[in-house]
Amino acid sequence: MRALRLPRLTFWGTTFWVIISAGLVSTFIRFTQGLGASTNLSDAFPWGLWIGFDILCGVGLAAGGFVVAASVYIFNLDRYKPILRPAVLTAFLGYILVVFALLYDLGKPWNVWHPIVMWNPRSVMFEVGWCVMLYSAVLALEFSPVVFERLNMGWAKKAIHAISIPLVILGVILSTLHQSSLGSLFLIVPEKVYPLWYSSSLPYLFFLTAIAVGPAMVTIESFLSYRAFRREIEVPILGKLAKVTGVALAVYLVLKIQDIMAYQLMPYLLTFNTESMLYASEILLGVMAPIVLISLRKIRESRTGLFAISLLVVLGFILNRMNLSVTALERYSGVNYFPSWMEISVTLMVIAIGFATFRLAVKYLPIFEHPDEPAAPKDAPQYDVVSFHEVLK
């Protein structure tokens, strides 16, 4: 009788299941005993890791989808097409996980559907909620041709391609609205935000950081795919995409310098307290260093250089969002907040689920182009190249 062979667990596989187990334990405690038993949040400090990282960072890190889709479909930059599908997949997973993570922070998660029928157009959160819902639906439609291709449903894939341009335009509009509106949330509490992070330009700053970090996330995802699946990295394409990050960061830096001058922030910068140190780290590591590195052609056109640049951009982005949602509010609240192990384990579980789902999608769906596969017959229908205007004819 043949012996049953158990699957061999690798280091990363073991780490994944440890994270999932801890996250499930924390999930049980959170939904049976409430926020008070599972988090270090309080009435004085109601927003923490689950909002700062899971929501504010998660939405921004998923911005690569609308950046690449707009480049391909609206600006006709076909050179970015090889990275379009993984970019859309990353964005789609990001938004789904943002909604999933939001359920942990809501006091009554079963009421998450209320904004659909209980309208409050004057609320920034109402606009953000609707934009996230609609953009998630748009991303699902943008990603659906990959599934239809796997299922050999050519007619459905052709139908989605027929409306691809309107879909992308709608996605760009929705992304612009809610990426900037997340910054608008902090405009209503100017007295609570530490001066280094408060600015009337917060909506523009949030949008610029989303544009900057989107290509960086696409680059990191390409690098990790190279390591996991031994795929060649599209260095020339990603190098050109890095210029988008460089331009966005340069504009962002100019606006930050204007804020320092307009709000007379130099005394706060020279105080050398926790806030000034974190602010300096955010600007030096996440903005100025990437701008310099992107300007160097040799670094920008190397695989390792692109990965280093992208890591710095993502680090700076996370520092900015966490500083604004946690550090900038701590002094006013009088509370020293640090997330509980359950908050950390849930966040790690959400990240682990994202990586695992991406890996499964790449394994079973045609996410990447495979140059070693035989070419399609000349008489086969080429739905990928059917344009919007040709379908309308």
N, C-alpha and C positions, 0 to 999 in steps of 0.2 A: 504494500500500500504506500502510495506516494505521500511523503511528509508535507504538511502544510507549512508554507514559507511565509513568515510575517514580513511586511514591508520594512526595509531598513531605514531607520531614522537618522538623518544627518544632523549636524549641529544646528543649522538654521531651521530644520523641521522640528527639532526638539524645542528650540526657542519659541517657534510659532505656537506650538500647543501649550507651552507654559503660559505665554501671554494670553491666549484664548481662555485658558482655564481660570486665570486670575481675573480676567475681564468678566467672565460669566458669574463668578462668585460676587464680584462687585455689583454686577447688574441685578442679581437676586436681592442683595442688601438694599440697593437703591430703590427698587420698585416694591419692596415689602416694608421697609422702614423709613423711607423718605430721604430727602436731601440732607437733613440735619445729621442723620446717622452715617451718611456715606461721603459727605464733603466737608471741607473747612469753610464753607460759605456761611454768611450770616446776614441779618437785616442791614447791617452797616456796610457789608461788602458782598452783594448778591451775585456779582459776576466774577468768574474765575477762569480756570483752565478750559472748561467745556465751552465757554463762549469765546474767550480770547484765542485759543488755538483751534479747537474743533470747528468753530463757526467762522470767525473773522479770518483766520489763516486758511482754513479749508476752502472757502469761497475764492480767495485770491489765488491760491495755488492751483486751482482748476481753470485759471484764465487762459491757459494755452490753447484751449479749444477754440475760443472765438477769435484769438489772434491769428492762428494758422488758417482757420476756415475763411476768415475775411481776406487773408492774403491770397488764397487760392481762388475763391469764387468771386470776390468783389474786385480785387486788384489784378486778377489774372496772372498771378505769379506761380506758374505751374511747377517751378523748381521745388516748391515746398510740398508738392503733392505726396511724395513718399512718406512724409511724416504726418500727414493729415489724419489718417485713421488712428494711429496711437495717440495723437493729441486729443482727438474727439473722445476716444475711450477714456483717457485720463480725466478729462473734464466731466464726462458722464458719471464715472465712478465717484469723482470728487463731490459732485452735487448730491448724489444719492447718499453718500456717507455723511455729508453735512446735515441732511434732513434726519438721518438715523441718529446722529450724535445730538441733534437738537432735542430729541425726545427725552434724553437723560436730564437736560437742564430745565425743562419745563416742569413747573410744579404739578400741573395736571396735563400730562402728555396726551391723554385721550381727547383733549379739546383742541388739538392742533389744527383741526379742520375748520374751526370757527371763522377765520378770516375769509373763507370762501363765501359765506352767507352773511356774516356780520361785518359790514363794510365800515371803515373809518378812514376815508381818503386823506385826512389831515395828519395821519400818523406815518412817520418814516418807516416804522416796522411793518405797517400794512403794505406799503409799496414794495419793500424788500421781500416780504413773504410772497406776494403775488408774482414778482419778477423771478424769484427762485423756482416757484412752481412751474411757471410758464417756460422758463429757460430749461428746466429739467426735461419738460416734454419735448422741447425743440431738440435738445441733445439726443433724446431717445430716437427721434425721427432721423436725425443726422447719422446716428450710428446704425440704424436699422438695415441699410444696404449691406453691411458686413454680414448680418445674420441671414438676410435673404440670399446672399451669394452662397453661404454655407449650405442653405436648404435648397439651392437650385431653383429659387423662385425669381426667375428673371423678370417677369412682368411686374412684380412688386418693386424690385430694385429700380426698374425703369421708371415707374411712377414716382418714386421718391426723388430720383435724379431730375425729373421734370419740374419739381418745385424746390430744388436745392438752393437756388439763388434767393428766392423770397425767404426760405427758412434761415439762411445764413444772415440775411439783413435783419430779420426779426431777432435772431440770436444776438447780434452785435448791439442792437438797440436795447434789448433787455439786460445784457451784460453791462453796458455803459450805465444804465439807470441804477442797478442795484450795487454795482461795485462802488460807485460814487456815493450812493445813499448810505452805505455802511459808515462812511466817514461823517455824514451828516448827523448820525446818531449822537456824536460827541459835541456837536455845536449847541445842543440844548442845555449843556451843563458846563458852561465856560468857567464857572467858579470852582468846579470840582477837579478839573483837569490841570495837572502841573504845567506851568507856562511853557516849558520847552516843547511840549507836544500839542498845545492848543494853537489853532490857526483857523482863520475864516476860509482858508483854501483846503481844508481837510477833504472835501469831496473830490477835488482835483488830485490831491496827493494820493488818495486811495486808488483812484483810477490809474494814475501813472505807475504806482507800484504793482498793480495787477498786470498792466501791460509789460512791465519789466520782468516780473517773476514768471509769467506764462511761458515764454521761450526757454527760460532756465529750467523749468520743470520738464519740458519736452526733452531738453538735452540730458538731464539726469535719467529720465526714463529710457532714453536711447542707450545711454551708457550701461545701465543695469540690464537692459535687454541683451546687449552685447555680451555681458558677463554670463548671463543665464542661458542664452540660446545661441551664443557664438555667431551673432549677426554682425555684419560690418556696420560701423557707425557712419552715417552720412555727414562726414566732417565738413565738406564744402557748404552743404545746405545749412547745417547748424551754425557754422561760422558766420554766414550772412544773417541768420536769425539773431545771432548774438548782437549784431549792430542795432537791431530794434531795441534790445535791452539797454544798450549803451546810450542811445538817444533818449529813451524814456528816463533813465537814471540821471542824465545830464540836465534835462528839464526839471526833474524833481529836485536836484541839488540847487538849481537856481532859485526855485520857489522857497526852499528851506533857508537859503541865505537871505532872501528878501524878508522872510518871517523874522529871522534873527535881528535884522536891522529895524524892521517896522515895529516889532514888539519889544525892542531893546532887551534882548535875551542874553547879552554877553555876561552880565553879572551872574546869571544862573549857570552859564557854561563854566565860569571860572570858580564856582563854589567847591568843586571837587567832592560832591556828595554822591550818593548812590545813583540818583537820577541823572546827574551830569555825566557820570562814568558810563552808564548804560546808553545814554544819548550819543556820546562820542563813539562808543563801540558800534552802534547802529549806523552812524554816518560813515565812519572810517572803513569798517569791514564790509558793510553791505552796499555802500554807494560809491565812495571815492576809489577804493581798491578795485572793484570790478570795472569802473570807467577807465582807469589806467590800463588794466590788463586787456580789456577789449580793444583799446587803441593800438596795442602791440600786435602786429599781423602774425608774427611767429607763434605767439601764444594762442591767438584767436583761431588759428588754423591747425592746431594740434589737438588730438583727442584728450590728452591729460589736461591741457590748458583750458579747454572748453569746460571740462568737468569741474575744475577748480573754480573757474569763474562762476559757474552755475551754483555751486555749493555756497560761495560767498553771497551771491544774490539772494538765495533762499534763506540763508542765515540772517542776513540783514532784514529781509521781509518779515521773518518770524519775530525777530527782535523788535521791529517797529510795531507790529500788531499787538504783541504781548506787553510791550512797554506802555502803549496807549491804553490798553484795556485793563492792565493790572498796575504797573508801576506808577503811571500818571494819576491814578485815583487813590492809591494807598495813603498818601500823606493827608489828604483831605478827610478821608474816612477815619483815620486814626487807628487802622487795623493793619497788622502785619500778616498778609495772607501768603500761605504756601499750600499747594494742593495736597490733599490726602493721598494715601497710596491707592485708594479706590478710584479717585479721579484720574490718577496717572495710569492705572491699569486699564481703565475704560478707553482712555485716549490711545494707548498703545494697541489695544484690541482693534479699535477702528482703523488705525494705520495698517495693522497686520492683515485685516480683512481686505483692505484696499490692494495691498501688494499681492495677496493670494488670488484675488479675483482677477487682477490684471494678468497674472501668470496663466491662469486657467483660460482666460479669453485668448491670449496669444497662442496657447497650445491647441485650442480647438476651433478657433475662428481665423479667417484670413486677414489678420491685422496688418502684417507686414508683407511687402512684396518678396517673392522668392525667385531670384534670378535663375536658380538651378532647375526650376520646373519647366517642362516642355511648353513651347509657345502654343497658344490657342490656334485652331485652324482658321484660315483666312475667311471662311464663310461663316464663322461663329459670330453671333451677335455681340457687338462690343458696346455694352451699355455704359461702360465707364466713360466713354468719350462722347456720348450723346449730350449735346448742349441743351440748355433751356430753350433757346430759340428754335432749334431743330425740332424739338418735341412739339412746340406750339404750332409749327407748320403742319 
